[in-house]
């Protein structure tokens, strides 16, 4: 009898221990910060516990848990394996969890229902992770990685990504395998659409942009911060060593001033860049010409003529916390180019030497000749006008060639100028769009598509 009782108590203790081991703790802020709420039991409605739509991160112990955005385990749900989840944004549940329940040990769960694997998070923290989604606005199937992926084909996600979430570090995503073709550098944040960067359903490889993540200067292959990028926080005397010689077309500078030069070892044409964003290097004559770059000491005095044109003021168009996004129709796009350029040259011009008197008979003869020429070139109603013009011109010729002495004319240098249209690439695009019956305007560094992403107030979002 005592043996049976001990066995029963041991079984009960095991059951209690198992239940106690399986729990989930929610935190009010990302990174396990703020107020917390922990449970070992299913919670059908967080409202009862004053924690509805407040969870931003979680720690799962023991068993798997299903977290849902609506009460009664409905709406968008995700199954969380044991581990640490520093952000619910990747699963679309940030500040949206309303119910949670444990998933049985033997329950089969479709792979699509799992949240991004927390294993990488537990090993590395939230240093570098990117999640790609099959549809815009973080919808549909997703694929998460914290390591470089040279070919998405191996993971069944090639040319399928339409939106992305970046955590921790910056990532370089490219349209071709092995990080080639069109590429874009994604900073930490949410990217509800990859259309603007020309990579919608085109991503084939991705890697952590560790070199650029802590860089004080980042060079981009295309204008408007497009294409492949190269970042550094150290002086570089020759870009050829890094495969980026004469390739930079735009640049971002943070922290200190940088001097960029067209020749190696900081020679040739150079420009000093203040911190900021430079969507085009053409204005400073360095487009596809940068071969070296170095920091400028804080206390170094720099002549104003050495500074590049002021960087573009950067507006913060990033999505705010849990902000709803919409698509607004673009109604007009106007490319803004630089002012006309002035082209000047020097040419020699003949100037007759001054004479005291003009040859009057010569002028009269010239007028007669000019009148004849005028009749030859004049026609119809314009005949009289042409005749008069020819006579005046002929008189001038007659007066000059009929001067006494027949002295040769002298020459002098004359500077002449003319305005010619600018053939430079547009500096920006002035975009007008309509949202809920109201027109808005924004200036962009690259041409937009048929729509742009905006928030509820019609403000642009990226």
JOKAZI-V727704 format. One line per field, one symbol per residue. phi: phi as a letter, one per 20 degrees, with the letter a starting at -180 (. if undefined). psi: psi as a letter, one per 20 degrees, with the letter a starting at -180 (. if undefined). burial: 1 if it has 16 or more other C-alpha atoms within 10 Angstrom, else 0. A space follows every 10 residues. Layout:
phi: ???
psi: ???
burial: ???
This chain:
phi: .fffffffff ffffffffff febccdcfcf mmdnfcccbd cgcfbfgfdm cflcfcbbcd cndecddced fmmcmfcbed fgqdcfbeff dmcflcfcbb bfdggefecf gfeffggfgf ffecmdfbbc cddfcflldm fccdbccfcf bfgfdmcflc fcbbcdcnde cddcfdflmd mfcbedfgqd cfbdfgemcf lcfcbbbfef fefdfebcdd fdfmmdmfcb dbdcfcebff fdmcflcfcb bdccndfcdd cedflmdmfc bedfgqddfb effdmcflcf cbbbfdggef ecfgfeffgg fffeeedfff glefdcddff dbccfddffg eedcbdcece cfffdfceff gfffffffff ffgfffeebl fefffffggf ffffffffff feffnlfffe dbfceccbec ffdffgfade ddcdclndec cbdcebfeef ccecefenef cd
psi: ghgggggghg gghggggghh horppqqhrq klraqqpqqi qqohoihhjk kpkipirqpp pfrqqppqhq qklrbpqqpp rpapnipihh jkjpkipiqq qqpqhjpppq hiiqrppigh ghhibkgoqp ppqhrrklra qrppqjqqoh oihhjkkpli pirqppperq qppqhrqklr bpqqoorpap nipjghjkjp kipiqqqpmh higjqippqq hrqklraqqp qqjqqoioih hjkkplipir qppqerqqpp qhrqkkrbpq qpprpapnip jhhjkjpkip iqqqqpqhjp ppphiiqrqp qppoqnjqpr okpqqrpqpp hqpoporrrq qppqrpqppp oqqpqhqqng hhhgghhggh hghhhhiqqc ijggghgggh ggghggghhg ijqqhkqqqr qqpppqqqpq qpjqqphrpo ppqpoljpqq qqpqiqqrbh rqprahjjpq q.
burial: 0000000000 0000000000 0111111111 1100011000 0111110000 1111111111 1011111111 1010001111 1111111111 1111111111 1110000000 0001111101 1000110111 1111111110 0111110111 1100001111 1111111111 1111111110 0111111111 1111111111 1111111110 0110111111 1111111111 1110111110 0001111111 1111011111 1111110001 1111111111 1100011111 1111110000 0000001100 1000000010 0000111111 0010100000 0000000000 0000000110 0111111111 1111100100 0000011111 1111111111 0110000000 0000000000 0000011111 1111100001 1000111100 1111100111 11
